[in-house]
């Protein structure tokens, strides 16, 4: 059964080095978290799985990695300067500040007072000075999303790759939003990573592709270990759609704090490319143009050889947060088990490809030179397989080592003992994380065994 409370996950993450509160020694920096030794491995493995599925396994997607600092005109013509905001209120009694759309019965979420200020819009973007002179005009933004950098590089990618629709541009990277009320651990934070794809299609085929991408993304999340019992795809009602969206599916997941969005899949029409193009009036644009662009020097369009006309592609955007993905994967994998001897254990039943540590090599006696020499050689040989991190666990207590690696999700442990150095042929003990079963494998066969296990 997945984790039922956020406290379970927070405790495990801090205890085992997955996630720490940022600036913890100074009381913490709200809405910011640091990924520890195992957290960074889990996060990187999830990102690698996304990149592999989006870029390597497809023939119609290219990847980019764009700058985090963003030109102010990009976010002006995208509409972010005017529309990227949340409704905010203050409580006049306890001075708490909160999002107006999260209030229950019009009461302060802290003290329950109804003595609140009028609702006002709060822009979520972080503004930063650029250059040596802070004159109020020389500024840019920390990007609030990775998408806009993809759109403004549309022509660069097309010109350098000769792509034709349908094709996509993928990007992973940091984004920043000055959230009014960060909450629920790493679910809603001010600095986070996104995994976004902008998939460009011919107008008129967008709804078909929208459905295809919904199914593809549901399948991918299942491959990461999420159960369909805890996933709910929801078609957003027309009246609740973002201003740029023709249709949107939100993939909801049953987090410990409730059913909330894990990923959004939007049909953005030609809104973004149109707004970043110069002289949009030359094209047939069905989406609302935010602001006539007099600054852009490019026409972000493609030429249809058959129809002998230019057109702006429509865009399907699957967009997921890395931190929310990590939280969902941890929630699903977290398991508390009662053992036959009456004891209990916590185990993270992560998919093999996501596990932070793939194999733990455990010498039974850390002060035995022969055992330690073999353990080091095993680690070196297994690293050559390219399966990921292999850990040498030399705590000296085999029982505690097994429990630790259960908690961090290590799929198999390899124990080097006296039989390894005394018996012929030399062998080691393999312990499976999920079943806790143990069996022996000849040392010479170990690399092939591990390679097969992770294939």
SVG drawing of the C-alpha trace seen along z (x, -y; Angstrom):
<svg xmlns="http://www.w3.org/2000/svg" viewBox="-18 -54 62 80">
<polyline fill="none" stroke="black" stroke-width="0.4" points="0.0,0.0 1.4,-3.4 2.3,-6.0 -0.7,-7.4 0.8,-10.5 3.4,-13.1 5.1,-12.6 6.1,-9.1 7.8,-10.4 9.4,-13.4 10.9,-11.3 12.3,-8.7 13.7,-11.3 15.6,-13.1 16.7,-10.0 18.1,-8.3 19.4,-11.3 16.9,-11.8 15.7,-15.4 16.6,-18.1 15.0,-21.4 17.1,-24.2 19.2,-26.3 18.0,-24.1 20.7,-25.3 19.2,-28.8 15.7,-27.7 14.9,-26.8 14.1,-28.7 10.4,-28.2 9.5,-26.6 13.1,-25.4 14.5,-21.9 17.9,-20.2 18.3,-16.8 20.7,-14.6 23.0,-11.8 20.2,-9.4 17.6,-12.0 19.8,-13.3 20.3,-9.7 16.5,-9.1 15.8,-12.4 18.4,-11.9 17.1,-8.4 13.6,-9.7 14.8,-12.4 16.9,-9.9 13.9,-7.7 11.9,-10.7 14.6,-11.8 15.1,-8.2 11.3,-7.9 10.9,-11.3 14.1,-11.7 16.1,-8.5 13.2,-6.1 11.4,-8.5 12.4,-9.5 10.4,-12.8 11.8,-14.7 14.9,-16.8 16.3,-18.0 17.5,-21.4 18.9,-23.0 18.2,-26.7 19.3,-29.5 17.5,-30.1 17.7,-33.9 15.0,-35.0 14.8,-38.1 11.9,-40.3 10.3,-40.6 10.0,-36.8 7.8,-36.9 6.0,-40.0 4.8,-38.6 4.1,-35.2 1.6,-37.0 3.4,-36.1 4.0,-39.7 0.2,-40.4 -1.3,-37.0 1.1,-34.8 -0.3,-35.6 -2.3,-34.2 -5.1,-35.9 -3.7,-36.9 -5.3,-38.0 -4.0,-39.0 -5.5,-38.3 -5.9,-41.5 -5.9,-39.7 -2.9,-37.2 -1.2,-38.9 -1.0,-35.6 -0.8,-35.9 -2.4,-33.2 -3.9,-32.4 -7.5,-33.5 -8.4,-30.4 -7.4,-28.0 -9.6,-29.6 -12.4,-27.5 -15.6,-29.3 -13.8,-32.7 -11.8,-32.1 -8.1,-32.5 -6.3,-29.2 -4.3,-30.0 -6.6,-31.6 -10.1,-31.1 -10.8,-34.9 -13.0,-36.4 -11.3,-39.8 -9.5,-39.6 -8.2,-42.2 -9.5,-42.6 -8.3,-40.1 -5.4,-41.3 -3.3,-39.7 0.3,-38.7 2.7,-38.0 4.7,-34.9 7.8,-35.7 11.2,-36.4 12.7,-39.6 16.5,-40.0 18.8,-42.9 21.1,-42.3 24.3,-44.2 26.2,-46.5 23.7,-49.3 20.4,-48.8 18.4,-51.4 15.0,-49.7 15.2,-49.0 18.1,-46.5 16.4,-43.4 15.3,-39.9 13.4,-37.1 14.2,-33.7 12.2,-31.6 8.8,-30.5 8.6,-27.6 10.9,-25.9 8.4,-26.1 9.0,-29.7 12.6,-29.0 11.6,-26.2 9.2,-28.4 11.7,-31.1 14.2,-28.5 11.6,-27.0 13.2,-28.4 16.7,-27.6 15.8,-23.9 13.9,-23.7 16.7,-25.4 19.4,-23.2 17.6,-19.8 15.2,-20.3 12.3,-18.9 8.8,-18.9 5.6,-18.4 4.8,-16.4 7.9,-16.8 8.8,-17.8 11.3,-19.7 12.0,-18.5 13.7,-20.2 14.4,-19.5 15.5,-22.2 15.0,-24.6 12.0,-26.9 11.1,-29.5 7.8,-30.7 7.4,-33.0 4.6,-30.9 2.5,-32.8 2.0,-29.6 4.5,-26.8 3.2,-23.6 3.0,-19.9 6.7,-19.1 8.2,-19.2 4.8,-19.3 4.6,-23.1 7.9,-24.9 9.5,-28.1 12.4,-26.4 11.8,-23.2 12.6,-21.2 10.3,-20.6 10.2,-17.9 8.4,-19.5 7.8,-18.6 6.4,-21.0 5.1,-18.8 4.3,-20.7 1.5,-19.4 -0.5,-20.5 -3.6,-22.5 -6.6,-20.2 -4.7,-17.2 -4.1,-18.6 -7.0,-16.9 -6.0,-13.5 -2.4,-14.1 -3.7,-15.4 -5.4,-12.0 -2.3,-10.1 -0.1,-12.0 -2.5,-11.5 -2.3,-7.7 1.5,-7.8 2.0,-9.7 -0.3,-7.5 1.6,-4.5 4.9,-6.1 3.9,-6.8 2.8,-3.2 6.3,-2.2 7.7,-4.3 5.7,-2.2 2.5,-4.2 -0.6,-2.2 -3.6,-3.2 -5.7,-2.9 -3.9,-6.1 -3.9,-7.9 -6.9,-9.9 -6.8,-11.6 -9.2,-14.6 -10.4,-16.7 -10.4,-20.3 -13.8,-22.0 -13.8,-24.8 -14.5,-27.5 -11.4,-26.5 -8.9,-26.3 -5.8,-28.5 -6.1,-31.4 -3.7,-29.7 -5.4,-26.3 -8.0,-24.7 -8.1,-21.5 -6.2,-20.2 -5.9,-16.9 -4.5,-16.9 -3.1,-13.7 -3.9,-13.6 -2.2,-11.3 -3.3,-10.3 -0.6,-12.0 -0.7,-11.6 -2.2,-15.1 -4.9,-14.3 -5.6,-14.0 -3.6,-16.7 -2.0,-17.4 1.1,-15.3 1.3,-16.4 -0.7,-18.5 -1.1,-17.8 -2.3,-21.0 -3.4,-21.7 -1.8,-25.2 -2.9,-25.7 -0.7,-28.3 -0.8,-30.8 2.9,-30.8 4.5,-30.7 2.0,-33.4 2.8,-35.7 6.6,-35.3 6.3,-35.9 6.6,-39.2 3.7,-40.3 1.2,-37.7 -1.4,-39.1 0.2,-37.3 -0.8,-33.9 -4.1,-32.2 -4.1,-32.3 -7.0,-30.7 -5.7,-31.4 -6.0,-34.7 -2.9,-36.9 -1.8,-38.4 0.0,-41.4 1.0,-42.4 4.7,-41.7 6.7,-44.6 10.0,-43.4 10.5,-39.9 12.7,-39.5 11.4,-36.1 8.3,-34.4 7.9,-31.1 6.1,-29.3 6.5,-26.5 5.9,-26.4 3.4,-23.9 4.8,-22.8 1.5,-21.3 -0.8,-24.2 1.9,-26.8 1.3,-28.7 2.9,-29.4 1.2,-28.2 1.9,-28.3 1.9,-24.8 -0.3,-23.9 1.4,-22.6 0.6,-19.7 2.5,-20.2 3.0,-17.3 4.5,-19.1 5.5,-17.4 7.3,-18.5 10.3,-16.5 9.8,-17.0 6.1,-16.0 7.2,-12.9 9.7,-12.0 7.1,-12.5 4.6,-10.3 7.2,-7.6 8.2,-7.7 4.5,-7.6 3.8,-4.5 7.0,-2.7 6.8,-3.2 5.7,0.0 5.5,1.0 5.6,4.8 5.1,7.1 7.5,10.0 6.9,13.6 9.1,13.1 6.8,10.2 9.2,7.5 8.4,4.8 10.4,3.3 10.1,0.2 10.9,1.0 10.9,-1.3 9.7,1.0 11.1,-1.2 11.3,-0.1 14.9,1.1 15.8,-1.6 14.8,-4.3 16.6,-2.8 19.3,-5.3 21.6,-2.4 21.4,0.6 23.6,3.0 25.0,3.0 28.2,5.0 28.4,6.0 31.5,7.6 30.6,9.7 33.8,8.7 35.2,5.2 38.5,6.0 39.2,9.1 41.6,8.1 40.7,11.0 36.9,10.3 37.4,6.5 39.7,7.0 37.0,9.2 34.3,6.7 36.2,3.9 36.9,5.9 33.2,6.9 32.2,3.2 34.7,2.3 33.5,5.1 29.8,4.3 30.4,0.6 31.8,1.6 28.3,2.9 27.0,-0.7 23.9,0.1 24.2,-2.9 25.5,-3.4 27.1,-0.4 27.6,-0.9 30.2,0.7 28.4,1.1 31.0,1.8 29.1,1.0 30.0,4.4 26.4,5.3 24.7,7.4 21.2,7.1 21.3,3.3 22.8,3.1 19.9,5.1 17.3,2.9 19.0,-0.3 19.0,0.9 15.4,2.0 14.5,-1.6 16.4,-3.2 15.1,-0.8 18.3,1.1 17.0,4.0 19.8,6.6 22.5,6.9 25.7,9.0 27.3,10.4 30.9,11.4 31.5,13.9 33.9,16.6 32.5,19.1 33.5,16.7 37.2,17.0 37.3,20.6 35.0,22.7 35.6,23.8 34.2,22.4 34.1,19.0 30.5,17.7 28.5,14.8 25.1,14.4 22.4,12.6 19.5,11.1 16.4,9.8 14.9,6.6 11.2,7.4 11.1,11.1 14.2,11.1 15.1,14.5 18.8,15.3 20.7,17.7 24.3,18.1 25.9,17.3 29.3,18.3 31.6,15.3 32.7,15.8 29.0,15.7 28.1,12.6 28.5,9.9 26.3,11.9 23.7,12.4 23.5,8.7 23.5,7.7 20.6,10.1 18.8,8.9 18.8,5.3 18.2,5.9"/>
</svg>
